[in-house]
């Protein structure tokens, strides 16, 4: 198992054991668990992600720490946009969409206010980092 997968597994376990709260880098921040289906494998994947609220929606950033490529979960979400989200003790389905400008920039800037490290990510890459809006499905 890779270091990233092992770290994510520990965060997921801590999230579930503490009703959505975790320590470390995410302490005091809103975190969600994004369940996607693999674009090719169709197997469930779970990724812990920082998020912000935007009305009744949530937004996450496909930053991959400013890497030159999008994270794998982004491609899974594009292929299968109906996702499952865990926030706190709540679990629900959501429709994932990629935010268009100027909403993308507004939401990205809102994330930077909460977690300034995201500002570094956008300066560390030449790609436009996508913002994903998660709208609950009733």
N, C-alpha and C positions, 0 to 999 in steps of 0.2 A: 504494500500500500504506500502511495506517495506521501510525502510530508504534508502536502496540502490536504489530501484526503483524510489523513490521520487527524490533523488540526480541526478540519470541519466536523469529523465524527465526534470529537471531544466537545466542540461548541454545541452541536445538536443535542448531545446527552445532557450538557449543563442547562441548555435552554429548556428542555422538557422536564428536567428535575426541579427547576426553579421557576416554573410558571412563566417562561419567556424572558427571564432575566439572566444575564451572563456578566462575567467580570472581564478583566483584561481590557483590550482595545475597545470593546463594545460596552463597557460598564457605563450605566446611566443613559445609554442610547437605545432607540427603538430598533429591534432586530426582528427579522422574520425568517421563517424557513420556507423557501420556494421549492415546491415539488414540480418537477417537469418530467416529461417523457423523453427519452433519448431520441434524437432525430432519426437515427438509423436503427438502434436496438429496440426502441420503444420501451426500454426498461425505466423504471422510476429512478430519478436522481433527486437528491435533496441538497440544497445549498443554503447556508446561513448568509443573510445579506442585511446590511444596514438599510433602513428605509425611512422615508418621511411620509407624513400624512398630507393629503391635499384634498380637503373636503371629505367625501366618503371613500376616496381612493387612496391607494398607497403608491409610492414611486420608489424604484430601485435604480441603481446606476451600474451599467455594464462596464466598469472601469478596468477590472483585472489589474488593479494597482498601477495603471498607466502603461501596461504592456502594449506592444504594437498590434496585437490581435484581440478580438472580442473573446470573452470567456465562453467555455463550452455551453453553459446553461443558456446563454443568449441564443445560440443556434438551435438548441432544443426548444426554446420558447417560440422562436420564429416558426419552426416546423409544426409545433403543437401549442397554439396560444391559449388553450383552456388549461389553466394551471390550478394547483391547490396551494393555499397559503396558510401558514400557521403564524399567528401573532398572539403573544401571551398564551392564554388557554383556549383561544378561539381558532377554529379551523374551518375554512370555506373555500369554495371555488371562485376563481377570478378569470376574467378575460384580460390577457396581457397584450398591450399595444405599445409600439415604439412612438414616443412623443416627437412631434414635429416642432420645428422652430416656430415661434419664440417660446413655446411652452417648454421645450427641452432645456433651453438656457435658464428659464425661470426656475424650474425644478432643480436643475443642477446647482444653481446658486443657493437655493434654499438648503440643499444638502450640505454645501460648503459651510453655511452658517452653523450647522449642527456639528459637522465633522470636518474641520479645516483641511485635513489630509487629502480630501478629494480635490482640492485646488491643485495640489502637487501632481496628482494623477493626470489632469488634463494638460499640464505643462510638460509632462514627461513623455508625451506621445504626439504623433502627427495626426492620428485618427480622430475623428469626431466621436466622442464617447456617447453611446446611446443611453437615453433615460427611458425606462420601461414603466408604464402606468398600469397598475393592477386594479381593475374595476370589479368589485364583487358581483357575482352572478346570483340573481334571486332565484 
